[in-house]
Structures are given as C-alpha cells and as structure tokens.
Amino acid sequence: MLDVGTDWRPFPFREFVVKIHSRCDLACDYCYLYAMADQSWRDQPRRMSAAITRQVAFRIGEHARLHGLPEIGVVLHGGEPLLAGPDFIAWLVAAIRDAAGHGVSVHPRVQTNGVRLDEEFLATFHRLGIGVGVSLDGAAVAQDRHRRFRDGGGSHAAVRTALALLTLPRYRHMFSGLLCVIDLRNDPLATYQALLAYGPPKVDFLLPHGTWDAPPPGRVADPAHTPYANWLTAIFDDWYQRPRTRVRLFEEIVRALLGGVSCAESIGAAPVNVVVVETSGAIEQVDTLKAAFHGASQTGLHVVRDSFDAALRMPEIAARQMGVRALCTQCQECHFRHACGGGLYAHRYRAATGFANPSVYCPDLMRLIDHIRKTVQADINGRFENRER
C-alpha cells in the first residue's frame, strides 16, 4: 500500500462529476462504462432520486465551504445526462448553488452525446449558465462507426442537427468544446477539419481506453510502433502553425514542458482534484477506472453517511494527488516524468502489478511529447536567433 508520509496534505476536490442518469441512448462499442471490464452500471438506479440529489448538493456545498473554495466545477454526466430531463437538471443546479452559498461560484457543465440536445434544453442551459460539451468523433463515417443507436443506426445526423442549434449566436457562448475519441482508421487531418467546421472553442482528443491486459486497438508490444503519436503529431503540426482552436492535450503538454502544471488528468503530474458521484449516491474515483477491472473506481463511501473529505483520506485518492512520488520506478526515472505523469491512470493497469506501471501508451506518449518538445524548442531558438541579427 502507498505510504503517503507525514509531509503530504490532500488537495480538496474542485470538480464534481455527478452521474444524474446511468443509462444511455447510444450503444458506443468503445464505451468504458458499458463495453469494458466494469459492469456496475447494471446495479445503478436509472436516474438519481430526489433524496440523493439533495444530499449530493449538500455534500458539494459542505466541501466547498470547508475548504474555502471560491469556485467549483460541476459536470453533469451519465450515461447520457440529457435523459434526466431539463427540469431535473435545472433543479439540481439550483440545489447545488443554494447549498454552496453566495461565496462559491458554481460552474456547471453538461457532457452529452448530443442526440437529444434541442431548444428546450438549450433555453434551460442558457438561463442557468450551463456549459455544453458534445462528443463527436469526426465526419459521418468516423462518428457512425462507433457511436451508434441500439438499432445500429448512426448518430452523426442527430449530433450535426444539435450542433447547428448550439452554434447559433444566441447559444454559442455555452459551447465548451468537442470530445473526440481517436480511431487510427480515420485520417487525422480530415478528422480535425470535420471538428473545426463547428468552430469549437476547444477540442479534446482522447486515446481509446485500454490496459496492459486488454490493449487498445493498434497498440502492440513493439516500443518502436507509435501509431497514436503519429496520428496526433500530424494534427499538432497543423495546430501549432495555425491554432484555429484550443486543443487541450497539446496545450497541457506544452505547459508541462515549460515548467507549468497540467490541468488535464491524462497528462502531467498535477494532483487529481475530481470526484464522482453515481446515481445511487456512491462516491467514487474517476470513472475511467472502470476500464481496468470491475469495481476499480469504488470507494465504499456514500453521500448519505460520508463527506467528500472521507474520500480525500483514502490511499487510492492520495496516489492520484502525489504526482511523480506515486509513479512506478520506471516512470520516476524517465526524463519526461513531469510532462507525462505516467499517462491516464486507468491505462497503467496490469492485473499482476495493479497501477504501478507506465501507461500502455508509453511509447506513443514519449514520441508525442518529444516531438512537441523539439518543435517548441526550435521555435524558441529561432525567435532568439532572429532577435540577435
């Protein structure tokens, strides 16, 4: 078990992922909630009850006030959160703001597949100041390969209609960005262009979930084989020359390389400050851990009887907050350890050694980070040389 030592103090949670509905209206074949190791969704209530909702709001407000947090983020998640309905979402956000009090600024955001996003939802989100992130894997062929309805039909047309509404002048300010899961079969620049067509303020490229025991598509044992780095560097080179939107992964790597602190869970060694509440009221670690094994994200805590501070005291949470000190020996000895941070925690899992491993994407991450380092260094050197002439 990890020895946290006496000189370490936990960092309070600043982002609360609230699972308001545990089911989904799509059947994406790569989903870590429904298609991978953890199947606990089957035991979750479909929608969060009124009693649990009130207790979640109370616990969030309690934590924010106890730690003197001036602002917090609340991500309305699922499953598909829009299945909970606009009235429920409005009530939940109001309850959290009321529990947090006037001294805490609450920034709610919904992460949706987009297929149910309509004028009623958008009017509600506009009134309450709720940001909207939408999942989109690119053009129709890319989107419909994985993100399908249960009858096999593709979701691209419905999401395109939703994005047409979201990007109208009266709603565009609520658009927080697009989330895209990488598929190596899709051309990287064509995918990037398809996303840029909607003018997103930010794009998140996500590596498909996998572990050492169940590697992601295309990730083979050969460390010289770096297909995901190749895919991402093609976009990085275009983005670096013509930054038409924010790309979170690239920004966070550059920030970490320049000595800053990454704000992304998937890269860098910053303390993780996110906690999840399931529809049942169970307090859990970040839900991407469900890709590792059944029960990986569970803490045994519940909002009815436990505060969020109880989660902060758990060794599993401490391991996510101690940065490079909690990495495996191989990662601690790596010269990119502060920029990489071991990669996404779930991607380190191997049954024999738990999470004490490098990411299954280690070769890709090393190549991508090194490519970005060389590009930024050459740019810096060139600017200094031009000034000296």
N, C-alpha and C positions, 0 to 999 in steps of 0.2 A: 504493500500500500504506500502511496505517496506520502512522504514526510514533509509537511508544509513548513515546519520550523516555527520559531518564535518571533522572527522578524517580519513575517508576512501578515498583511491585513487584507481582507477581502474588499473588492470594489463593488459598490452597490449596483443592482440591476438598473439599467436606464432604458431598456426596451423590453416591452411585454408583448409576446405573441399570444393572442387569445384565439383559441380554436372555437369559433362560435357554431360551426356545423361540421360534423365529422364525415359526411358523405360528399360525393362529387357527381356532377352531371356529365363528366367526361370519363373515359377509361384509358388514360395515357399509359402506354406499355412500359415506360421507364419510371413511373412514379414510385418514390421511396416509401410512400405511405401505404399503398395498396398492392404493389407488384414486387416488393422486396422482402427482406427477412422478417420484419416485424409485422404481425397481423393483428395487433391490439385494437385497431380501428373497429373491428367487428364487435368489440365489447363496449364501445363508447356510445353514449346517448347521441341520437342524431343531431339535436340542437341543444345548446346549453339552456338549462332551466332558469326560470326567473330567480329562484333562491340562490343558485350558484352564481348567476350573473351579478347579483347584489354583493355577494361575498368576494367575488373577483375584484369588483370596483373598490370595495373596502380595503382589500389587501394591497392593491396598487397604490391607493391614496396613502395608506399607512406607511408603506415602504418609502414613497417619495418624501413624505413629511419627516419621517425618522432620520433620513439621510440628508435632508436639506437640499433636495434636488430642485433646481429652478425649472427644469423641463424634462419631460419623458416622452418616449415614443411608444405608441400602441399600434401593433399590427393586427388587423382583423383577418383571420386566416381560417383554413379548413384542412381537409376537404375543400369545398368551394363555399366561401363565406357568403356569397350572394343568396345562397339557398336559405339563409336565415331570414331574409326579407328586409326591406328598408326600414320598417317600423322598429324591428328588433335592434338593428344596427344603431338607429338614432337613439333609442332608449339606453343602450349600453354605453355609447359615447357620452351621453349626458350624465349617466350614473358615475362614470369614471371621473369626469371633470368635477362633478359635485363632491366626490369623495376626496379628490386631490386638493381641492380648495383653490382660492384665488392666487395663492403664492406659487403654484405649479402650473406651467404651461404644458398642456397635453396636446401632442401632435399625432392624431390618428391617421392611419393609412390602411387601405384595403388592398390585399394582393389577390387578384382574381384571374380566372381563365378567360373572362370577358364575354362569354356567350350569353349571359343574362343581363349584361350592362345596358340599361335603357334610360330614357328620360326621367322616369320616376326615381331610380337610384341616383342618377347624376344630380337631380334637383336636391335630393336629400343630402348628398355629399357636399354640394355647393353650400347649402345652408349651414352645415356643421363644420366646414373646413376640413374635410376628409380627403387626403391624397389617394390617388388611384394608380396602382401598378398593375400592368397586364402582362400575362405570359404569351409570348409569340416566338415561334422557332424560325421565322423567316417567311418566304413566299409559300404559296398554297401547297406545293409538293412537299416541302420540308415540314410545314405545320401538320398536314394531314397524314403524314407517315406515322406519327406517334400520337398526336393529340386528337383522338377520335371520340365520337359518341359511342355508346354501348352497342348501337346497331351497326357500327363500322363506318358510319359516315364521318367525313372530315369536318373540323370545326373552323377552318380558315374563314369561310364566308361570314359566319356569325361574328367572329372576332373582328374582321375587317369592318363590318357594319358598326360594331361597338366603338371601334377606334375612330371611325368617321364622326360619331357623336362626341366622343371625349375630346377630340381635337378641334371642335368648333370654338370660336373665340370666347363664348360665354363659359366654357368648361376647361379650356386648355390649361389654365393655371393650376388645375387639380392633378394634371397628368404628371406622375412622379417617375415614370420610365417603363421600359420594356425588359422582360426577363427572357433570355433565350438559352435553351439547352443545346449544347453543341452536338451535332451529328457529323461525323467525318465524311459522310457521303454527300453532304451539301457543300457547294463551293463557298469558301469563307467570304470572299468579297461580294458575291451575289447575295449571300445571307445578310451581310452588313448593309448593303444597299436597300434590301427589302425592309429592313428595320428603319433605316434613315428616312424612308418615304413618309413615315408618320411624324417626323420631326420630334422624336422623343428627347426629353431633357437629359436622359441618362439611359444607358444600356448595360445590363448585367449579362455577361456570358458565363454560363455555368457548365462545369465539367460534369458529364453523366456520373451518377453515383455508382460506386463500386468499392471493393475491398481487395486485399491480397488473396482472400479465399474465393472471391467472386469478382474477378477483374472486369472493368468496364470494357465496352466494345473497342477493339483495336489496340488495347493496352497489353502488350506481350512482355515476356521476361527480359528481352534484349534491351539493355540500357541505352544502346545507340539508336533505338527505334523511338522517335518522339513525334508521333502523328498529331497530337493535340497542340504541342508547341508550334509545329509547322503551320497548323490551321490558324492559330491565334497570332503568330508573328506576321502573317500576311495582312491581317486586319490592323495590327499595331502599326505597321509601316505606313499604311494609308492614313490611319488616325493621327499619327504623330506629325505627318506632313500637312494634313488638312483636318484638324479637330472639329468636326461638324456636330458633335455631341460629346457628352461625357461618357467614357467607358470605365466603369468602376474598377475592374480588375487592373487595367493599365495604370490608372491614376494611383491606386493604392500601392502598386509595385514601385512606381517612380517615387512616391512619397517615402516609402520604406528605404529605398536605396539612397535617398538624400538625407537619411537620418531621422525622418519623421516617424510617426506612429500610424500604422494602417488602421483604418476604421472598418475593414472587412473581415468577417470570420474566416474566409477561405484563404487568406494570405496574411503574412506578418505575425508578429508575436504579441500584439496588444491583448490585454485581458478581455475575455469574453464577458459581456455585460447583458446578455439576452437570457430570458427565462420564458418558458412556455406553460400555458395552462390549457389542458384538454377540456372538451365539452363536459366531462364528468366533474371537473374541478381539480383533477390531479395536477400537481406541479411537476413539471418535467424539465429535463435538459433540452438543448436544441433538438428539434425533431428530425434533423438529417441523420442523427444517430440510428434511427430506425432502419437505415440501410445496412447496418452492421450485423445485428442479431436481435432476436425477439427480446424485448424488454430493455434494450440498451439505453433508452432515454429516461427510464422510470427512476423516480427518487423515493417513492413510498410516502411522499408528502401530499397534503390536500389543503385547499384554501379554507375549508371549514375549520380545521384544527391547527393549521400551521401558517406561520408568516413566511414571507419570501426570505427573511434573514435565516430561517432554518435551512433553506437550500444553500445559502452562501457558506454555511459552516460545513457542508459536505465535501469530503476529499475529491469526489468526482468533479465538483464545480471548481474547487481550488486548482485542480490540474489544468483547467481551462483558463485560469487567470494568472498563472505564474510565469507565463512567457517561456523563454528558452530553458528555464530551470526545470520544466516538466517534460522537455523533449527527450527522446531516446538518445543514446550516446552518439550514434551516427549523425543525427541532426545537430546535436550540440557542437560537434566537431566540424560542421560544414561552414564554409565562409559565407554562405548565403542565409544562415540561420535566422537573422533578424528580418530579412526581406521575405523569406519563405514562411518561417514559423511552423514548418512541418506540414503545411497544407491543411486542408479541411480535416477536422478531427476524425470524422467517420471514415475517410479514405485511408486512414492509417491502420485500420483493424485487420488483425490476423488472429484466428482462434487460439493459436499456441501462445501468443505473446500479448494479446489484448491490443491496446492502442499504442504500445511502446515500440513503434516502428515509424519509418519515414512514410510519406504518402505513397500509395500505389502509383500516383502520378509523378513521383520524384524525378525521373529523367525529363519529363515534359516541363515540369516547373523549373528545373535547373536551366534548361535550354532557353525557356522563355525569359526568365529573369536575367540571364546572361546577355541575351540579345537586347533586351531593353537597356541594361547597364551600358553595353557598348554603344548603343545608339545615342543615349543621353550624354555619355562621356565625350563622344566625338562631337556632338553638338556644342557642349560646353567648351571643349578645346578650340573648336573653330571660331566661336564667338570671341574668345580671348585673343586668338591669333589675329583676327580682323581688327580688333581694337589697338593692337600693338603696331600695326602697319601705318 
